[in-house]
Amino acid sequence: MNSVRGIQKWLAFGLSAEQEDRFRQANFGEDISQARIFIFLVLLPFVALLVNDYGFLGFSGKFYALCNYSGYS
């Protein structure tokens, strides 16, 4: 059990539960804003590919199959 406790302490960076809670509360807003930016940057290429594929294929069976295969829908 000593190794498990050591791993838990390492994962908490040596902070107590109270210190970890305060750290998470203090940084939660910034983490959310960074996550929103990251999600936008990840989704942007997928939307661009979707628009590009629609431009080439129109709304056809090939477009629908391509969207289902690539995970758009």
C-alpha positions as CSV (number, residue, x, y, z in Angstrom):
1,M,0.0,0.0,0.0
2,N,2.9,2.4,0.5
3,S,3.6,2.5,-3.2
4,V,0.0,3.4,-3.9
5,R,0.1,6.2,-1.4
6,G,3.3,7.4,-3.1
7,I,1.7,7.4,-6.5
8,Q,-1.3,9.3,-5.2
9,K,1.0,11.9,-3.6
10,W,2.9,12.3,-6.8
11,L,-0.3,12.7,-8.8
12,A,-1.4,15.4,-6.4
13,F,2.0,17.1,-6.7
14,G,2.5,16.8,-2.9
15,L,-0.5,19.0,-2.1
16,S,-3.1,18.2,0.6
17,A,-6.7,17.7,-0.4
18,E,-7.6,21.3,0.7
19,Q,-4.7,22.8,-1.2
20,E,-5.6,20.9,-4.3
21,D,-9.2,22.0,-4.1
22,R,-8.2,25.7,-3.7
23,F,-5.8,25.3,-6.7
24,R,-8.5,23.8,-8.9
25,Q,-11.0,26.5,-7.9
26,A,-8.5,29.3,-8.6
27,N,-7.6,28.0,-12.0
28,F,-10.9,26.6,-13.2
29,G,-12.0,29.6,-15.2
30,E,-8.7,29.9,-17.1
31,D,-8.8,26.2,-17.8
32,I,-12.3,26.4,-19.2
33,S,-11.4,29.3,-21.5
34,Q,-8.3,27.5,-22.8
35,A,-10.4,24.4,-23.4
36,R,-12.9,26.4,-25.4
37,I,-10.1,27.8,-27.6
38,F,-8.6,24.3,-28.0
39,I,-12.0,22.8,-29.0
40,F,-12.5,25.6,-31.5
41,L,-9.1,25.0,-33.0
42,V,-9.7,21.3,-33.3
43,L,-13.1,21.6,-34.8
44,L,-12.1,24.3,-37.3
45,P,-10.3,21.8,-39.7
46,F,-13.2,19.4,-39.6
47,V,-15.7,22.1,-40.5
48,A,-13.4,23.3,-43.3
49,L,-13.2,19.7,-44.6
50,L,-17.0,19.3,-44.4
51,V,-17.6,22.5,-46.4
52,N,-14.9,21.5,-48.9
53,D,-16.4,18.0,-49.4
54,Y,-19.9,19.5,-49.8
55,G,-18.5,21.9,-52.4
56,F,-17.1,18.9,-54.4
57,L,-19.8,16.4,-54.0
58,G,-23.0,18.3,-53.1
59,F,-25.5,16.6,-51.0
60,S,-25.3,13.2,-52.5
61,G,-24.9,9.6,-51.5
62,K,-21.1,9.9,-51.8
63,F,-21.1,13.0,-49.5
64,Y,-23.3,11.2,-47.0
65,A,-21.0,8.1,-47.0
66,L,-17.9,10.3,-46.7
67,C,-19.4,12.1,-43.7
68,N,-20.4,8.9,-42.0
69,Y,-17.0,7.3,-42.6
70,S,-15.0,10.3,-41.4
71,G,-17.1,10.9,-38.3
72,Y,-18.8,14.2,-39.2
73,S,-22.2,13.0,-38.1
